Amino acid sequence: MPSSPQQDKQKRAVVIGSGLAGLAASSNSSLKIEVLNIKASSGINGAETSYQLASSPSIADSAERFYEDLVKSAGEVMRASGNGKETKERETLIKVLSKESKESVQWLGSKGVDFNVVAQLGGHSIARTHRGGAKSKPPGAAIIGTLLEELKKNEKSFDIRNWWICRRCIWCTITISTGFIWIPFYNDPRPGSQKLLTDIGAGLTDMEKVQVHPTAFVDAKDINNPTKFLAAEMLRGEGGVLLVGGKRFVDELETRKVVTEKIMEFEGVKSEKGKPRQWDVKLVIDEGVYEKTKSHMDFYLWKGLMRKCTIAEAGLGEEAEGIWILEVGSGEV
């Protein structure tokens, strides 16, 4: 005998989106879960976590300090509107992010995600970005992979479908966790959920102020491809330096906004009409940084996005008594 719509509603849930939010919602549900996925990176930030203390007992972090860093990173956006309500909404969202970050990181750790390394990356005043060791998977793959494997163990209550089109409505609980970024903000143009959700009354806050990531790799085999591999923030945070014309021009631990603006002060590489705007910036790391970021670096090397070479081979630095020296220190930086 078929079940009633009310019974179905109690038994089933549909989660749209298989990122961290979608899989976390699935993991915490006692219902039968069906995840709809459209497409199957440096770490996750958290304040006052046990991993911070284990990494360095001297780290004196707090939710309040995290909040202050986030407000500083937002800059003029925090007070961009004279509307007090908008400012209050921004403050509320940032407080949720900073205060609940500890619980989120600890929960993922309890699921088996490796967070043995805690680093200070761009925009942070202290080591706060959690990831696994050099031999671990990159953070995104580690987090998603761990949650997905746990859910897949129970095949009767979990199912994930890629590029699945809903042709009829069912009576159930629906969780939409698609990230909400779509054309024209996303590098990979595709249908998004923003229009659907706004049509049914969802509110938007600062969608026009989505940040630009400062660094992405230019593939030497396909220079004008508008879709780029993101050059992880971790590469700069762990000691990589940015050079233009062989000279360092910015503090790599500055906020994304500052690093982006400094890059764009230089003249971009000339390109054909309709091709992406690009800048000739070199990201240079030494062997010590390579060892710290091995899981990322080996992937970038395999893809041909980075290469191993000497300073001389890279055409950087100056020769002094038979030794090539790269000077990246600068009073201005």
C-alpha positions as CSV (number, residue, x, y, z in Angstrom):
1,M,0.0,0.0,0.0
2,P,1.6,3.4,-1.0
3,S,2.5,5.8,1.8
4,S,0.8,9.1,2.2
5,P,2.4,12.4,1.3
6,Q,2.8,13.1,5.0
7,Q,4.6,9.9,5.7
8,D,6.9,10.5,2.7
9,K,7.6,13.9,4.1
10,Q,8.8,12.4,7.4
11,K,10.9,9.7,5.7
12,R,12.7,11.6,2.9
13,A,14.9,14.7,2.4
14,V,16.5,16.1,-0.7
15,V,19.8,18.0,-0.4
16,I,20.8,20.1,-3.4
17,G,24.5,20.6,-3.5
18,S,27.3,18.2,-2.3
19,G,29.8,20.7,-0.9
20,L,30.6,20.9,2.8
21,A,27.2,22.5,3.8
22,G,25.2,19.9,1.8
23,L,27.1,16.9,3.1
24,A,27.1,18.2,6.7
25,A,23.3,18.6,6.5
26,S,23.1,15.0,5.2
27,S,25.3,13.7,7.9
28,N,23.2,15.2,10.6
29,S,19.8,13.9,9.3
30,S,18.0,10.8,10.4
31,L,15.9,10.8,7.1
32,K,16.6,9.0,3.9
33,I,18.8,11.5,2.0
34,E,19.1,12.1,-1.8
35,V,21.8,14.5,-2.7
36,L,21.6,16.3,-6.1
37,N,25.0,17.4,-7.4
38,I,25.9,19.5,-10.4
39,K,29.7,19.0,-10.1
40,A,31.7,16.5,-8.2
41,S,41.1,24.0,-1.9
42,S,43.8,25.9,1.2
43,G,42.0,24.9,4.4
44,I,39.3,25.8,6.8
45,N,39.5,28.7,9.3
46,G,38.6,28.3,13.0
47,A,39.4,30.2,16.2
48,E,40.2,28.7,19.6
49,T,40.4,25.1,18.3
50,S,42.3,22.3,20.0
51,Y,44.4,22.0,16.8
52,Q,45.7,25.5,17.2
53,L,46.8,24.8,20.8
54,A,48.4,21.5,19.7
55,S,50.2,23.2,16.9
56,S,51.5,26.0,19.1
57,P,50.4,26.5,22.7
58,S,51.4,30.2,22.4
59,I,48.6,30.9,19.8
60,A,46.3,33.3,21.7
61,D,43.3,33.3,19.3
62,S,39.7,34.0,20.0
63,A,36.3,34.4,18.2
64,E,36.6,38.1,18.9
65,R,40.0,38.4,17.2
66,F,38.7,36.3,14.3
67,Y,35.8,38.8,14.0
68,E,38.1,41.7,14.0
69,D,40.2,40.2,11.2
70,L,37.1,39.6,9.1
71,V,35.8,43.1,9.6
72,K,39.3,44.5,8.6
73,S,39.3,42.3,5.5
74,A,35.8,43.5,4.5
75,G,37.2,47.1,4.7
76,E,35.0,49.9,3.5
77,V,32.2,47.3,2.6
78,M,31.2,47.2,6.2
79,R,30.1,50.8,6.2
80,A,29.4,51.1,2.4
81,S,25.7,51.9,2.9
82,G,24.1,54.5,5.1
83,N,21.4,51.9,5.8
84,G,22.0,50.8,9.4
85,K,20.1,47.6,8.8
86,E,22.6,46.4,6.1
87,T,25.5,47.1,8.5
88,K,23.8,45.1,11.2
89,E,23.2,42.2,8.8
90,R,26.9,42.1,7.9
91,E,27.9,42.2,11.5
92,T,25.5,39.4,12.4
93,L,26.7,37.1,9.6
94,I,30.4,37.7,10.5
95,K,29.7,37.0,14.1
96,V,28.1,33.7,13.2
97,L,31.1,32.7,11.1
98,S,33.7,33.6,13.7
99,K,31.9,32.3,16.8
100,E,30.8,29.0,15.3
101,S,34.1,28.3,13.5
102,K,35.5,26.3,16.5
103,E,32.5,24.0,16.6
104,S,32.7,23.4,12.9
105,V,36.4,22.5,12.8
106,Q,36.0,20.2,15.9
107,W,33.0,18.5,14.3
108,L,35.0,17.8,11.1
109,G,37.9,16.5,13.1
110,S,35.6,14.1,15.0
111,K,34.7,12.7,11.6
112,G,38.3,11.9,10.8
113,V,39.5,14.9,8.8
114,D,43.2,15.6,9.4
115,F,43.9,19.1,10.8
116,N,47.4,18.6,12.1
117,V,48.7,21.8,10.4
118,V,47.5,25.3,11.4
119,A,48.9,28.1,9.3
120,Q,48.6,31.9,9.1
121,L,47.3,32.8,5.6
122,G,46.4,36.1,4.0
123,G,44.2,38.5,6.0
124,H,44.7,36.7,9.3
125,S,46.6,38.1,12.2
126,I,47.4,34.7,13.6
127,A,47.7,31.0,12.6
128,R,44.1,30.0,12.0
129,T,43.8,28.0,8.7
130,H,43.5,24.2,9.4
131,R,44.6,21.5,7.0
132,G,46.4,18.1,6.9
133,G,50.1,17.4,6.8
134,A,52.3,17.4,3.7
135,K,51.3,13.8,2.8
136,S,47.6,14.4,3.3
137,K,45.0,15.1,0.6
138,P,44.4,18.8,-0.2
139,P,41.9,20.2,2.4
140,G,38.9,20.3,0.0
141,A,39.3,16.7,-1.1
142,A,40.0,15.6,2.5
143,I,36.9,17.2,3.9
144,I,34.4,16.3,1.2
145,G,35.9,12.8,0.8
146,T,35.7,12.0,4.5
147,L,32.0,13.1,4.8
148,L,31.1,11.4,1.5
149,E,32.6,8.1,2.5
150,E,30.8,8.1,5.8
151,L,27.5,8.7,4.1
152,K,28.1,6.1,1.4
153,K,28.5,3.4,4.1
154,N,24.7,3.4,4.5
155,E,23.5,2.8,0.9
156,K,19.8,2.4,2.0
157,S,19.6,5.9,3.4
158,F,21.9,7.9,1.1
159,D,22.0,8.4,-2.6
160,I,23.9,11.0,-4.7
161,R,23.0,11.9,-8.3
162,N,25.1,13.9,-10.7
163,W,23.5,16.3,-13.2
164,W,20.1,14.9,-12.2
165,I,17.0,16.8,-13.5
166,C,13.9,16.8,-11.4
167,R,10.9,16.2,-13.6
168,R,8.2,15.9,-10.8
169,C,7.8,17.2,-7.3
170,I,7.8,15.0,-4.3
171,W,6.5,15.8,-0.8
172,C,9.6,16.1,1.3
173,T,12.1,18.3,3.1
174,I,14.4,20.1,0.8
175,T,17.8,21.7,1.8
176,I,19.4,23.9,-0.8
177,S,23.2,24.3,-0.2
178,T,24.5,25.2,-3.6
179,G,26.8,28.0,-2.6
180,F,24.6,30.6,-4.3
181,I,27.4,31.9,-6.6
182,W,26.4,31.7,-10.2
183,I,26.8,33.5,-13.5
184,P,28.4,36.0,-13.9
185,F,30.5,35.7,-10.7
186,Y,31.6,32.1,-11.2
187,N,34.6,31.0,-13.4
188,D,32.7,28.0,-14.7
189,P,29.4,29.3,-16.2
190,R,26.4,27.1,-15.4
191,P,22.9,27.3,-14.1
192,G,22.6,28.3,-10.5
193,S,20.0,28.4,-7.7
194,Q,20.1,32.2,-7.2
195,K,17.1,33.0,-9.4
196,L,15.0,30.1,-8.1
197,L,15.5,31.1,-4.5
198,T,15.0,34.8,-5.0
199,D,11.8,34.0,-6.9
200,I,10.4,32.3,-3.7
201,G,11.5,35.1,-1.4
202,A,15.1,34.5,-0.4
203,G,17.1,37.6,0.6
204,L,20.5,38.7,-0.7
205,T,23.3,40.5,1.1
206,D,26.3,42.0,-0.7
207,M,26.2,39.6,-3.7
208,E,27.8,42.4,-5.8
209,K,30.8,42.5,-3.4
210,V,32.0,38.9,-3.9
211,Q,35.8,39.0,-3.6
212,V,38.3,38.3,-6.4
213,H,41.0,35.8,-5.6
214,P,44.3,37.4,-6.4
215,T,46.2,34.5,-7.9
216,A,45.4,31.9,-10.5
217,F,47.7,29.8,-12.8
218,V,48.1,30.6,-16.4
219,D,48.5,27.3,-18.3
220,A,51.4,27.7,-20.8
221,K,49.6,25.3,-23.1
222,D,46.4,27.3,-23.1
223,I,47.2,30.9,-22.1
224,N,43.9,32.5,-23.2
225,N,41.6,29.9,-21.5
226,P,39.3,32.1,-19.4
227,T,38.9,29.2,-16.8
228,K,41.9,29.1,-14.5
229,F,43.2,26.8,-11.8
230,L,43.2,28.8,-8.5
231,A,46.7,29.2,-7.0
232,A,45.9,28.4,-3.4
233,E,46.3,31.1,-0.8
234,M,48.3,28.5,1.1
235,L,51.2,28.9,-1.3
236,R,51.6,32.6,-0.3
237,G,50.8,32.0,3.3
238,E,53.5,29.4,3.8
239,G,56.2,31.5,2.3
240,G,55.8,31.9,-1.5
241,V,56.6,35.3,-2.8
242,L,55.0,37.3,-5.7
243,L,57.4,39.0,-8.2
244,V,56.9,41.4,-11.1
245,G,60.0,42.0,-13.1
246,G,62.0,40.0,-10.5
247,K,60.9,42.3,-7.7
248,R,58.6,41.7,-4.7
249,F,55.8,44.3,-4.6
250,V,53.4,43.3,-1.9
251,D,53.1,41.6,1.5
252,E,51.7,38.2,0.6
253,L,49.8,38.0,3.9
254,E,47.8,41.1,3.1
255,T,44.0,40.7,2.4
256,R,42.8,39.6,-1.0
257,K,41.6,43.1,-1.8
258,V,45.1,44.6,-1.2
259,V,47.0,41.9,-3.1
260,T,44.6,42.2,-6.0
261,E,44.8,46.0,-6.2
262,K,48.7,45.8,-6.0
263,I,48.7,43.4,-9.0
264,M,46.3,45.5,-11.0
265,E,48.5,48.6,-10.6
266,F,50.9,47.0,-13.1
267,E,50.1,47.0,-16.8
268,G,48.4,43.8,-17.9
269,V,49.7,41.5,-20.6
270,K,48.5,42.6,-24.0
271,S,45.8,40.3,-25.3
272,E,43.4,40.0,-28.2
273,K,40.0,41.6,-27.9
274,G,37.6,39.3,-25.9
275,K,40.5,37.4,-24.2
276,P,40.9,37.5,-20.4
277,R,42.9,40.2,-18.7
278,Q,46.1,38.8,-17.3
279,W,49.2,40.0,-15.4
280,D,52.7,38.6,-15.6
281,V,53.2,37.8,-11.9
282,K,55.6,35.0,-10.9
283,L,54.9,33.0,-7.7
284,V,58.2,31.7,-6.4
285,I,58.6,29.1,-3.6
286,D,61.7,27.4,-2.2
287,E,62.2,23.7,-1.2
288,G,61.0,24.4,2.4
289,V,57.7,25.7,1.2
290,Y,57.4,22.8,-1.2
291,E,57.7,20.3,1.6
292,K,55.0,22.1,3.6
293,T,52.6,22.2,0.6
294,K,53.6,18.9,-1.0
295,S,50.0,17.6,-1.7
296,H,49.1,20.8,-3.6
297,M,52.5,21.3,-5.3
298,D,52.7,17.7,-6.7
299,F,49.3,18.3,-8.3
300,Y,50.3,21.6,-9.8
301,L,53.6,20.1,-11.1
302,W,51.8,17.2,-12.6
303,K,49.4,19.6,-14.4
304,G,52.3,21.6,-15.7
305,L,51.1,24.7,-13.9
306,M,54.4,25.1,-12.0
307,R,57.9,23.9,-12.6
308,K,61.1,23.2,-10.7
309,C,64.1,25.3,-11.7
310,T,67.0,27.3,-10.4
311,I,66.9,31.1,-9.9
312,A,69.1,31.4,-13.0
313,E,66.9,29.2,-15.2
314,A,63.9,31.3,-14.1
315,G,65.7,34.5,-15.2
316,L,65.5,36.0,-11.7
317,G,68.0,37.4,-9.3
318,E,71.6,38.4,-9.9
319,E,74.9,36.5,-10.1
320,A,77.5,37.2,-7.4
321,E,80.8,35.3,-7.4
322,G,79.2,32.4,-9.3
323,I,76.1,32.2,-7.1
324,W,72.7,33.4,-8.2
325,I,70.9,35.4,-5.5
326,L,67.2,36.3,-5.4
327,E,66.6,39.3,-3.1
328,V,63.0,39.6,-2.2
329,G,63.3,41.9,0.8
330,S,62.1,45.5,0.5
331,G,61.6,48.3,2.9
332,E,58.4,49.2,1.0
333,V,56.9,45.8,1.5
